Amino acid sequence: MKSKIFVFLALLIVSAMVFTACSSPAEETAPAGEAAPAEESIKVIHLVNGTLGDKSFFDSAERGVKQASEDFGFTYKTIEMGSDPAAWQPGLEDAAANEDYDIMVLGTYQMTEFLEQIAGNYPDKRFMIYDSAVNPDNCTNACENVYSVTYKQNEGSYIAGVFAGMMSQTGIVGVIGAQSIPVIDDFIVGYTQGAKSVSSDIEVLVNYAGGWYDAAKGKEQALAMYQQGADYIFQVAGATGDGIFQAALETGNYAIGVDSDQATIIKDTNPELAAVIATSMMKKVDNSLYRALKLHLEGTLPYGTSEALGVAEDGVGLAKNDIYDELTPQDIKDAIIQVEADLAAGSITVDTAF
């Protein structure tokens, strides 16, 4: 009798074990306070049609991707394709075909056409292009997997022009662009309009260096402008602008940086040079890419569209660091704040090169 009871109990235990083993995961309850497993992290490629180290545009983009990676826990890889334009299209095609990624981040107008040509070949991938916008008509899939973000650099440059015009002691200010192309001309148009808004008598000297990586040429042109009486020069020339800062230091004048807060970036390593960068017109590439990656992870990034970020969207603005604070009189600071508010409210219309 005892043996029969033992067998019966054993059968009950085995049955219970089989029932438990066959239960579906949905029937299981996670321990209180234990988070559900996270989804597999995304992989991001930051493809640079140039090199890092410009202390400006590409470095700003890198900061945004890096910060998003740290905050949101995804992995990313940066690929620098160098300064030879002939390498950029094959570099993009190779990365798109052979790298392990979910999202590819790239920038500038030079890459737009190349991206339009390949976006439709990778419907399961996502692309983000900054400082340029793809044309859906040029993509085989209407660029539905591409998000474009541009910046109203004319608005930010307008503020820089107001600053230069109000700070100038000579009534002559300058601007040096890398090349005469629409995006650079947009900076120059806004800057000129801003300076002239201070006084129609302000003279704005304009020149182009002819390239993005020629600091010697930048210095040469800036020295010539300073000799003509300019006391503030806005650099819109990438790494060429390093030479403009050197010219300002040698002549006892000032420069205005671009894209990033360039004085803060070099202040620890070269405080003397940083001191001549009165402010910078920041094209907030870092903020925009951080925002885009965050929205992607939230599932709300509007792929297939283009967004233009200006003063109202905190896409552009003036750097207000310690150097700016010490150098700028309070009445000029107050005037800048009012200009920013007017731009954000839409009560100032800035001309554009587009």
TASUL-V833962 format. One record per run of one state. SS is the DSSP state (@ for helix, = for strand, . for the rest). FROM is the first residue (numbers start at 1). TO is the last residue. If there is no record, write none. Layout:
ss->[SS & SS]
from->[FROM & FROM]
to->[TO & TO]
This chain:
ss->[. & @ & . & @ & . & = & . & @ & . & = & . & @ & . & = & . & @ & . & = & . & = & . & @ & . & = & . & @ & . & = & . & @ & . & = & . & @ & . & = & . & @ & . & = & . & @ & . & @ & . & = & . & @ & . & = & . & = & . & @ & . & @ & .]
from->[1 & 2 & 23 & 25 & 28 & 43 & 49 & 57 & 73 & 75 & 81 & 85 & 99 & 103 & 108 & 109 & 122 & 126 & 131 & 132 & 133 & 136 & 139 & 146 & 152 & 153 & 168 & 172 & 178 & 182 & 199 & 203 & 209 & 215 & 228 & 232 & 237 & 238 & 252 & 254 & 259 & 262 & 267 & 271 & 275 & 277 & 284 & 285 & 299 & 306 & 310 & 316 & 319 & 322 & 328 & 330 & 346]
to->[1 & 22 & 24 & 27 & 42 & 48 & 56 & 72 & 74 & 80 & 84 & 98 & 102 & 107 & 108 & 121 & 125 & 130 & 131 & 132 & 135 & 138 & 145 & 151 & 152 & 167 & 171 & 177 & 181 & 198 & 202 & 208 & 214 & 227 & 231 & 236 & 237 & 251 & 253 & 258 & 261 & 266 & 270 & 274 & 276 & 283 & 284 & 298 & 305 & 309 & 315 & 318 & 321 & 327 & 329 & 345 & 354]
